[in-house]
């Protein structure tokens, strides 16, 4: 699951655009807790979100 697919899944589920990386992290955490993501998918998604967050801070 890449950053684009995380945002798409969020939009499809919540019916609005995410306002922050934190909101996306909470969303994927919920998916993992509900069993809709494996631990490997969850870790990869967190890695993408943290990299995206770092890029925004760096620029």
LOGU-235038 format. One record per residue: chain; residue number from 1; y, x, z of N, C-alpha, C in turn. Coordinates in steps of 0.2 Angstrom, whole numbers, plus 2048, in hexadecimal, padded with zeros to 3 digits. Example, Ala and Ser with C-alpha at 12.3 -4.5 7.8 and 13.67 -1.06 7.14 Angstrom:
+-------+------+-----+-----+-----+------+------+------+-----+-----+-----+
| chain | resi | n_v | n_u | n_w | ca_v | ca_u | ca_w | c_v | c_u | c_w |
+-------+------+-----+-----+-----+------+------+------+-----+-----+-----+
|     A |    1 | 7E4 | 842 | 827 |  7EA |  83E |  827 | 7F0 | 842 | 827 |
|     A |    2 | 7F5 | 840 | 823 |  7FB |  844 |  824 | 800 | 840 | 827 |
+-------+------+-----+-----+-----+------+------+------+-----+-----+-----+
! end
This chain:
+-------+------+-----+-----+-----+------+------+------+-----+-----+-----+
| chain | resi | n_v | n_u | n_w | ca_v | ca_u | ca_w | c_v | c_u | c_w |
+-------+------+-----+-----+-----+------+------+------+-----+-----+-----+
|     A |    1 | 7FA | 804 | 800 |  800 |  800 |  800 | 806 | 805 | 800 |
|     A |    2 | 80A | 804 | 7FB |  810 |  808 |  7FA | 816 | 804 | 7FD |
|     A |    3 | 81C | 807 | 7FD |  822 |  804 |  7FF | 824 | 7FE | 7FC |
|     A |    4 | 823 | 7FE | 7F5 |  825 |  7F8 |  7F1 | 820 | 7F2 | 7F3 |
|     A |    5 | 819 | 7F4 | 7F4 |  815 |  7EE |  7F5 | 816 | 7EB | 7FC |
|     A |    6 | 818 | 7F0 | 801 |  81A |  7ED |  808 | 820 | 7E9 | 807 |
|     A |    7 | 825 | 7EB | 804 |  82B |  7E6 |  803 | 829 | 7E0 | 7FF |
|     A |    8 | 825 | 7E0 | 7FA |  823 |  7DA |  7F7 | 81F | 7D5 | 7FB |
|     A |    9 | 81A | 7D8 | 7FF |  816 |  7D4 |  804 | 81B | 7D1 | 809 |
|     A |   10 | 81F | 7D5 | 80C |  824 |  7D2 |  810 | 828 | 7CC | 80E |
|     A |   11 | 82B | 7CD | 808 |  82F |  7C8 |  804 | 82A | 7C2 | 803 |
|     A |   12 | 824 | 7C3 | 801 |  820 |  7BD |  800 | 81E | 7B9 | 806 |
|     A |   13 | 81D | 7BD | 80B |  81B |  7B9 |  812 | 821 | 7B6 | 815 |
|     A |   14 | 827 | 7BA | 816 |  82C |  7B8 |  81A | 832 | 7B4 | 816 |
|     A |   15 | 832 | 7B5 | 80F |  836 |  7B1 |  80B | 83D | 7B4 | 80B |
|     A |   16 | 83E | 7BA | 80E |  845 |  7BD |  80D | 844 | 7C5 | 80D |
|     A |   17 | 849 | 7C8 | 80B |  849 |  7CF |  80B | 849 | 7D3 | 811 |
|     A |   18 | 845 | 7D8 | 812 |  845 |  7DC |  819 | 84C | 7DF | 81A |
|     A |   19 | 84F | 7DF | 820 |  855 |  7E2 |  821 | 855 | 7E9 | 824 |
|     A |   20 | 84F | 7EB | 826 |  84F |  7F2 |  828 | 847 | 7F4 | 828 |
|     A |   21 | 847 | 7FB | 828 |  840 |  7FE |  828 | 83C | 7FC | 82E |
|     A |   22 | 840 | 7FB | 834 |  83D |  7F8 |  83A | 839 | 7F2 | 839 |
|     A |   23 | 83D | 7ED | 835 |  83A |  7E7 |  834 | 833 | 7E7 | 830 |
|     A |   24 | 833 | 7EC | 82B |  82D |  7ED |  827 | 828 | 7F0 | 82B |
|     A |   25 | 829 | 7F5 | 830 |  824 |  7F7 |  834 | 821 | 7F2 | 839 |
|     A |   26 | 825 | 7EE | 83B |  823 |  7E8 |  83F | 81E | 7E4 | 83B |
|     A |   27 | 820 | 7E2 | 835 |  81C |  7DE |  831 | 815 | 7E1 | 82F |
|     A |   28 | 815 | 7E8 | 82E |  80E |  7EB |  82C | 80A | 7EB | 833 |
|     A |   29 | 80E | 7EC | 838 |  80A |  7ED |  83F | 806 | 7E6 | 840 |
|     A |   30 | 80A | 7E0 | 83E |  807 |  7DA |  83F | 801 | 7D9 | 83B |
|     A |   31 | 802 | 7DB | 834 |  7FC |  7DB |  830 | 7F6 | 7DE | 832 |
|     A |   32 | 7F7 | 7E4 | 835 |  7F2 |  7E8 |  838 | 7EF | 7E5 | 83E |
|     A |   33 | 7F3 | 7E2 | 842 |  7F0 |  7DF |  848 | 7EC | 7D9 | 846 |
|     A |   34 | 7EE | 7D5 | 841 |  7EA |  7CF |  83F | 7E4 | 7D1 | 83B |
|     A |   35 | 7E3 | 7D7 | 839 |  7DD |  7DA |  836 | 7DE | 7D9 | 82E |
|     A |   36 | 7E4 | 7D8 | 82C |  7E6 |  7D8 |  825 | 7E7 | 7DF | 821 |
|     A |   37 | 7E7 | 7E4 | 825 |  7E7 |  7EB |  823 | 7E2 | 7EF | 827 |
|     A |   38 | 7E0 | 7F4 | 823 |  7DB |  7F9 |  827 | 7E0 | 7FE | 82A |
|     A |   39 | 7DD | 802 | 82E |  7E1 |  807 |  832 | 7E3 | 80C | 82D |
|     A |   40 | 7E0 | 80E | 828 |  7E2 |  812 |  823 | 7E8 | 810 | 81F |
|     A |   41 | 7E7 | 809 | 81D |  7ED |  806 |  819 | 7F3 | 806 | 81E |
|     A |   42 | 7F2 | 804 | 824 |  7F8 |  804 |  829 | 7FB | 80B | 82A |
|     A |   43 | 7F7 | 810 | 82A |  7FA |  817 |  82B | 7FE | 819 | 825 |
|     A |   44 | 7FB | 817 | 81F |  7FE |  819 |  819 | 805 | 816 | 818 |
|     A |   45 | 805 | 80F | 81A |  80B |  80B |  81A | 810 | 80E | 81E |
|     A |   46 | 80E | 810 | 824 |  813 |  813 |  829 | 816 | 819 | 826 |
|     A |   47 | 812 | 81D | 823 |  814 |  823 |  820 | 819 | 822 | 81B |
|     A |   48 | 818 | 81D | 817 |  81D |  81C |  811 | 823 | 819 | 814 |
|     A |   49 | 823 | 815 | 819 |  829 |  812 |  81D | 82D | 818 | 820 |
|     A |   50 | 82A | 81C | 824 |  82D |  822 |  827 | 830 | 827 | 822 |
|     A |   51 | 82D | 828 | 81D |  830 |  82C |  818 | 836 | 829 | 815 |
|     A |   52 | 836 | 823 | 813 |  83B |  81F |  811 | 841 | 81F | 816 |
|     A |   53 | 840 | 81E | 81C |  845 |  81E |  821 | 848 | 825 | 822 |
|     A |   54 | 844 | 82A | 821 |  847 |  831 |  821 | 84B | 833 | 81B |
|     A |   55 | 849 | 830 | 815 |  84D |  831 |  80F | 854 | 82E | 810 |
|     A |   56 | 854 | 828 | 813 |  85B |  825 |  814 | 85F | 828 | 819 |
|     A |   57 | 85C | 82B | 81E |  860 |  82F |  823 | 863 | 835 | 820 |
|     A |   58 | 85E | 839 | 81C |  860 |  83F |  819 | 866 | 83F | 814 |
|     A |   59 | 866 | 839 | 811 |  86B |  838 |  80B | 872 | 836 | 80E |
+-------+------+-----+-----+-----+------+------+------+-----+-----+-----+
! end
